């Protein structure tokens, strides 16, 4: 694609203005008379109030030097290929179509109309504002927050003209602490106004915003607008068909912001991609809409019901399911399962837009529906959720390194029921997935969902991601994991739940797991939710909660595990919960330099352990809910333990905890870094 800004900088820009313009605190500006406005247009200068019909000349370079408005009864026609360079004059430079005026922007794919400041920096100028005669909850003849323009009436089919193939850059000048101009503002614009193929790039506020009205827009390209990409309020009832939205600069607000009353606008084929996290959809008050064909990638929060509005206000088609992921005051946050699908709109569909935007081949986000094989020669960035769908397969070759963005619960890898992952590390070239600083809770971790049995039943819902898991096939195969090092996991979902380093949900026995290192997790190292999978050679270091956790009648095994605790405040080495399906543990070494609890069994949980070595723990065994010691078999017998003085469930093991420590001197792969 062409570089718009380089092209504009080569244009000789007329400097200064022969007419004065006011600031917000100055007296009214001196408005040039009609003759002067026309004369200036003939000379490539745009300023003043146009009171008659006028057509620009595509071969003329126009300079927008101040406020340019199109009066009631007048029209401005802008032919294909016209370029308008706006002075970087902030709020004093904008184009406004007043109520009853019309603008006809007639670009085409080969020759779009371009409006931009020379540098194209956010906030350089105001943007384009259109005022119509359609309905708005603000009433008839309301006053706009920008320009003090009058808008709103009773004619929902009102026409303010048409816009086709417009690129607008560097808008969003700051009016006051509460208001800014947008790329394009639609104030009560009616459905008779035709708007298609509009690109808004580098806006300091919203890309497009609708204040009531009934206008619809098709084919929107919105790149790095600092506030909301698409914003609406005052009962806008139009729609958007096809939008590509990208965020590569941090600190923006949202993809969508809906506010106030819900007139149910519609959105079809919306693709939004972020490389910097952030929030995707936000609905304030009672706002809502109907959304079809949604694809979100890279956002930390998919949906924010800002003021606790009813989730039913937002209707998702295409099997998207909101799953509550957090709460903060009046806000409810949701993950949208089913929104992390392949883009519904492609960047190449907007080849008429001048932009240098590329989404590199090293970004991992979205979904895997076929077979995807990564390249060990590429340094990947896990930017968002990366989900292997039913029937999909993700192959990660030896030596691959994946840096997980520090995005909390918005960043994880998940293998859904029916999908597979093949991690093919070796002792010399393990696979490493870690955040840059490997701090606990930086990102989610790896979750695998299978079809084996679990006491939660068939098609249970996971506490992380709302994923579906569980079936009747205990020999189910979700792939294999060999030589994996994973660091900095355990992002907090809510007060009750966190991601683990690796979560196994009803994973079957034909899934191979061997040589896995989980370091610095904010929750568990590994956790098993039912299933029959076995794991061999686990290295688990400083995971804040439990090193090995299981529930829902997991009946698999762990052979050879080395567990290290050097940071105080962790939970346990083992945590078994609920009914006892007697998982087996062979050659378990756990060493603490900071005390703590070794083995904990809740409810009726238990297991069979041989080759146990515990050193440095204050409590060897905690039968948390008074379960029988016979549930825990150590070296083929009931746990031989004595209650600690003053305790009712905590024990010291008299024997069976002093096996020869596991020799991991050959596990040189376990500490591999990015």
N, C-alpha and C positions, 0 to 999 in steps of 0.2 A: 504494500500500500504506500501511497505517496506521503511525504512529510509536509503537512499543511503549514506548520510554523516556519519552516525554512523558506517556503514559498512566500509567505506573507512578509517575512523580514526583508525580502528582496524588493518589495514594492515601495516606491517612494510615497510616504504618507504626508498628506497636507497637514502641517502643524498649526496649532492655534485655531481660533474661531473669530469671525468678525462680529459675532453676536454674543452678548453676555448671558450667562445662565446662573440661576440662583442656587444656593445651598438650601438645606431645609430651614435654616434660620433667616435667610435673606428675604427681601421683598420678592413679589412675583417676578419671574424672568421677563426680559424684554422679548416678546414674541415677534419674530420677523413677519412682515406682511406677506400675503400670499405671493405677490410678485417676486419678492426676495427669496422665498422658499423654492419657487419654481426655477428661478435663475441659478440658485445654488445647486439644485439637482442637475440642471443642465451642465454644471461645471464639476459634478462629482462630489458635491458636499450635501450631507443629509443633516438638517437641523431645522426645528420649527414645527409648525402645525400645517399639515397638508389639507387643504379644503376643497380640492378638486381631484379628478382622476388623473393618475400619472403612471407612465410605464418607464422603468429604468432601461438602460442600454447595457446589454451583457458585455460589451467591449469596453465599457468604462469602469475604472476602479473607483468605487464609492468610499468616501470617508464619513463615518458617523461621528460627528464632532460634538454632539450634545443631545438634547431631548428631541426626538422626532416622533410626532403623533399624526395619526390619520383620523381626521374628523368625521363626525356623523355625516353620512351622505357621500363621503369621498372614498377613493380606493387607490391602493398602490399595487402595481403589478411588477413582479420581479422575474425576469426571464431566466431560463436555464443558463448556468455558467456564470451568473453574476456573483461578484465578490464584494462584500461590504466589510471594511476594516474599521472597527470601533476604537475611538480613543480610549486609553486606559483612564477614564474619568470617573470611575465608580458610579454612584447613583445619578450623576448628571448626564449619563450617556445610556440611552435605551431607545427602543422602538415600541410605541404603544398604539394599538388599534382601539380607538374609542368606540363606545356603544353606538351602533349604527354605521360605523366605518367597516371597510373590508380590506383584506390583504390577499393577494394571489401570488403565491410562491410556486413557480412552475419549473422546478428543477427536474432533471432526469438522471438515470444511473450514470451516464457518461459525463454529464455536466450538472452536478448538484449546485445549489445556491449555498454560498458560504458566508456566514457572519461570524467574525472573530476579532478580538484585539490582536495587535501585531505579535505579542508574545504568547497569547493564549493562556495566560495564567488565571487561576480562579479569582473571581472578584474584580477583574479588570473593568467590567462594565455591567450594565443592568440586565440586558437580555431582551426578549420579546414578550410583551404582554398584550393579550387580546381580551376585550370586554364585549360581552354579548347580551342578548335580551331574553335568555332562557331563565327557567326558574332556579332559585337557590333559597336555602333556608335563611339566608341573610335578608331576604325580602327584595322588593322592587326598588331600584335605584339605590342599592347599597354602595358604600364607599370602600374601595379596595385599600388594602394595607400598603400597596405599592403605588406611588404616584397620586394617591387620592382620587383615582379614577372612579367613575360611576358605572355600575353594572347591575344586571338582574332585571328580569321582567316576567312576562307570562308566555312568551313564544318559544316553546321547546324545540321547534324546527327552525329556529333562526339561523341565518347563514352569515358568518363573518369572513367568508371567502374560502380559500383552500391553501394547504401547504403540502407540497410534494418535493421530496429530496432536498431537505434542508440540513446543513451541518452548522451548529452554533457552538462556539467555544469561548471559554474564559468568562462566563457570566457569574451572577450571584453577588453583586455589590451589596455591601452592608448598609441598610437604611438606619436601623437603630439596634438596640440590644435584643429586640424581639423579632425583627423582620429583615429579610433580605430579598432581593430579586431572585427569580429562578431562571433557568434556561428558557423555558417557555411557560408562561402562566396563562391559564384558561379561566377567565372569570365569567361564569354563567354563559358559556359558549354553547350554542345550539347544535342540534344534530344535523342541520343543513350545512355545517362547516365540515369540509372533507380534509382529513389530516392523515398523511401516510408518509413513511420513510423519513423520519426525523432522527438526527443524531445530536446528542448533547454531551459535550466532553469538557472536563475540567471546570465544573461549576462549583462555586463556593457555597451554594445552597442546593435546592432540589433540581433534578433534571427537568421534570415536568410536574406541574401542580394544577389540580382542578378545584375550583371554588364553585361548587354547584354546577349546574348545567347538564347537558345531555350529550355533548360531543364524544365521539369515539375516535381512537387512534389506532392505526395499524403500522407495524414494522418500526419499532423504536430501538435505537441503539443508544445506550446510556453508559458512559465510561467515567469513573472517578468523579462523581458529583459528591461534594463533601457532606451534604445532609442526606436527604432521601432521594432515591432515584425516581420513584413515582409516589406522589403525595396527593391526597384528596381530602376534601371536607365539604361541609354545607350541602350534603345530600346529592353529590354528583352521582348520576345514574347511567353514565356511558359505559364504555368498555375499552379494553386494549387487546388487540389481536396481534401476537408475535412481538416479543421484546427480548433483546439480548442485553444483559446488564453485567458490567464487570467492575470489580473493586481491586485495585492493586496498591492503593495508598490507604494506610490505616487511619482510623479516627472518624470515618463517616458514620452516619446515623443508621439508616436502614435501606433495604431494597424497596419495600412498601411502607408507607405510613398512612393509614386510614384514620380519620378523626370524626367525631360527632355522630350524627344520625346515619343510619345505614339505609341507603337507597339501592343496595345490592348491585354495585357495578360488577362487570364480568371481566375476567382475565383468561385469555386462551394462549397457550404456548409461551410460557415465561421461563427463560433460562437465566439464572443469576449465578455468577462465579466469583468467588473472592479468594485471593491469596493471602489475605490479612485478617481473617476471622470476621468478627462483627455479627450484627443481627440482621436476619433476612426480613421477615414480615412482622410488622407491628400494627396493632389495631387498638385505638384509643376509644374511650367512652363506649358507645354501642355500635361502633363502626364494624363493617364486615364486607363481604363480597363472595362471589363464586369463582373458583379458580380451577381451571382445567389445563392439563399439560404442563405441570410445574416441575422444573428441575433446579435443585439447589446444590451447590458444591462450595465448601470452604467456609461456611458460616458457623460461628460458635453456638448461636441460638437460631433455630429455624423459625419459631413463632413466639411472639410476645403479646399476650393479651394485657395491654398496658394497665388498664384501669379495672381489671377483673371482669370485663365484658364476657357475655356468654359465648362459649366456644361454638355454639350452634350458629352464631352470626357469620362464621366463616365456613363456607361449604367447599369441600375439596372433592373433586372428581378423580377418577383414575386410581382408586384404591389407596389413597393417601390416608394414613391413620395418625392423628396427633397423640403423642404419649407425653404425659406430664413429666418434665425433667427438673423443675425447680420452681420456687416461689420467692418473691422479694416484695414485701409490702402488699400493694394491690396488684402487682404483676404476677401472672402465671406464665411460665415458660414451657414450651413444648418442643420435642423432637418430632419431625414429620417423617414417619416411616413411609417409604415409597416415594419421597421427593428426591432422594439421592439416586436418580436414574440418569441414564445417558442424556446429554443436552437435547432438548426438544427444538432448539434453535441453534444454528451453527454460525460461528463468526464469519465464515466465508459468504454467508448470505448478505453481508453488508460490505461487499468489496468496493462499493462506491464511497465509503467513508475513509477519509484521510486519517490514519492512525498508525502508530508503531506497535500497537498492542499485539502481543503474542502470549499464548499460554504454553509454556515450555513443556517439552516431553518428559521433564523430570518431576512434574507435579502429579502426585497420586491423590485422587479424590473422585467421588462419584461411585460408579458401580462397575462390576465385572460380570458380564452376562455370558460371554464365550470363554475361550481360553486366552489368558493374558500371561505372557512370559516377560519378566523384567530383565534388564540388562545390567550385569554386575559392573560394567564400565561407567554407568551413569550414577551420579550422586542424587538420589531421589529425595523429595520433600513430601512427607505425608501432611497434606494441607488441611484435610477435613476428614470426614468419614470416608472410608474406602470399603465398599461392601460387595462381597462375592455372592451373587444371587444363586438361587436354585438352578442347577445346571451349569453354573460357571465354575471356572478353575483359575486360580492365581498361582503361578509358578515363580518362585524366588530362588535364583541360582546362588551357588556358593560365592561368598565374598561381597554380596550386595549390602549396601549401607543405605539406610532410610532414616532421614532426620525428621522426627515428628515435631510439627509446630507446637509451641507452647500455647495450645488452645483449649486446654481443659477437656470437658466432655464432648466438645465438638470434633475432636480428633481421635480416631480409632480405626482399627481394621476389624471387620466382622465377616465371618463366613456363615451364611444363612443355611438353614436346613436344606439339604440337597446340593449344596455347593461344596467345593473342595479347595484346600490350600496345600501346596507342596513347597516346603522350605527345605532347600537342598544344601545347607551348609556343610562344611567339613571341619575337622579339627584345626587344619591350617587356615581355612577361610570360612569362618562362621558368618552367618547373616546377623547384622546388627540393626536393631530398630530402637532408636532412643531420641529423646529431646536433646537439644544442644547442650544444656547444662545438666541434664539427667537429674533434675530435682524432683522429689516425690510429688505426684499430682499434676505434673506438667501436661500429661495427655492421658487418653483413656486406656489403651492397651489392646490386646488381641482377644477377641471373643469368637468361639467356634460353637455352632449349634448343630446338633445331630438328631438322629432318629431312633436312638436307643431308648430303653425304658427309664422312667423316672417316676417317683411317687407323686410328682406334680401332675402326671397324666399326659395324655396325647395332646399335642399342640398347646402346650403351656406357654405362658408369656414371661419372658425373662425380665428381671429387675433392671437390667441394663439394656437400653435401646428399645425395649418392648418387643424384642425378637421372639419368634415362635420356635419352640423346640420340643423334642420328645415324641416318641412313637413306640413301635413294637419290634424294631430290628436291632437286637443287641450286637450284631456283627456289622453294623453300619460303618461306612468308611468315609471320613471327612478329609482324607489325605494323609500327609505326614509332616512332622516337624523334626528336623535334624540340625543340631548345632545352631541354636538361636540364642542371641544375647539381647535382652530387652530391658530398657532402663527408663526410670522417671515416670512410671505409670500411676494409675490409681486416682484419676480425677474424680472429684466429689460430685455425685449426681443430686443427692438431697441429703437430709439429715440421717437417713437410714441406709443409703446405698452409695457405693463407689465402684468404679471399674477396678479390675484386678490386673496383674501382669498378664496372665493368660487365664481366661474363663472357659471351662469346658461344660457346655450345656447338653446333657444327654448324648454325649459323644460315644460312639460305638467302639468295640474292641478291635476292629480292623484299621482303626486310625493309629498310626505309629507316632509315638512321642519319645524322643531320646535326645539327651544332651541339650538341656535348656537352662539358661541362666537368667534369673530375674533379680535385678538390683535396684534399690532405692524406689520401691513402690509405696505409694501412700495408703494402699490397702493390702490385700493378700498377694502373695507371690503367685500361687496357682489356686484355683478353686474349681471343684467338681460339683455340678448340679445333676445328680443322678448319672446314669450312663454306666458304661463298662470299660472305658478306656484305661489303659495302663501307661505309666510313664517311667522312664529309666534315665538315671544320671541327671538329677536336678541340682542346681546350685542356686541357693536363695539367700540373698544378703540384704539385711536392713530393710525389710518390708514392714511397714508401720503396723499393720494389723497381724494377720496370721500368715505364716509361711506356707503351710498347706492346709486348705480348708475344704470341707466337703459336706454335702447335705443331700436330701432327696434320694437316699438309698443308693449312693454310688457304690458299686461293687467291684471296682477295678483295683489297681495296685500301683505302688511306687517302689521301685528298686533303685537303691543307691541315691541318697539325697544328702547333701551337705548344706547345713543351715547355719548362718552366722548372724549374730546380733551384737553390734558394737554401739548402738544408739538406744538410749533408754526410751521407754514409753510404748513399745510395741505390745501386741496382744499375746500371741502364743506361737509355739512351734507348730502344733497341730490344733485345729478346731474341727471336731466332728459334731454334727447336729442331726437331730430328729432320729428316725428309726435306723437300726443297725443292719446293714447288708454285708457286714464283715469284710470291708476292704483290707488288703494285706500290705504290709510295709516291711521291706527288707533292707538292712544296712542303712540305718538312719543315724546320722551324726549331727548333733546340734550343740553349738558352743556359744555361750553368752558371756560378755565381759561386763554386763550391766544388769544382772539379775533377771527378774521376770518369771513368766510361767512357761513350762515346757509343753505338756500335753493337756488339752482340755476337751472334755466330751460333754455335750449338752443332751438333754432329754434321755433317750435310750441308746444314743450313738455308741459305737465302739469300733473295734478292729483287731487284727492280729499282727503283732510286731515281733520281728526277730532282728538281732544285730543292732540294738539300740545303744547309742552313746549320748548321754546328756551331761553337760558340764556348765556350771556357772548359773543355774536357774534357782530362784528362791523357792519355787514350787515345781515339783516334778510332774504331778498329776492333779488335775482339778476335775472332779465329777460334778460339773456345774449345777445340775438339777437333781443331784442325789441318785444318779443312775448306779446300777450295780457294778462293782469292780469286776465281776465276771464278764461284763461286756468287753473288757479290755484284756486280750490275751497277749502275754509277753513271754516269749520263748515257750509257747505251748501250754501255758498255765495262766490262771487268773492273776491279774496284777497283784504283786506282793508289795503292799504299801501300808504305811502308818500315817494316821491323821496327824497333821501339824497341830501343835498345842493351840487351843483356842479356836480352831477352824472346824467346820462341819463337812466341807466337801474337798478340801485341799490336802494332798498327801505328799509324803516323801516316799520314793520307791526304795525298798530294801534290797532289791536285786533286779537284774535284767536291764540295767541302765548304764552298764560299764563295758560294753563291747569295745573291741579295738576300733579306734576311729577310722573312718573311711579315708583312704589315701587318695587325695585329689591332686597330687603333685604333677600328674600327667594331664590335668585339665587346664592346659594353658589357654584354651579358647575362651574360658569363662569370663575373662576381664576385657575382652575385645572392645575397642572404642570406635566411634564414627571416624 
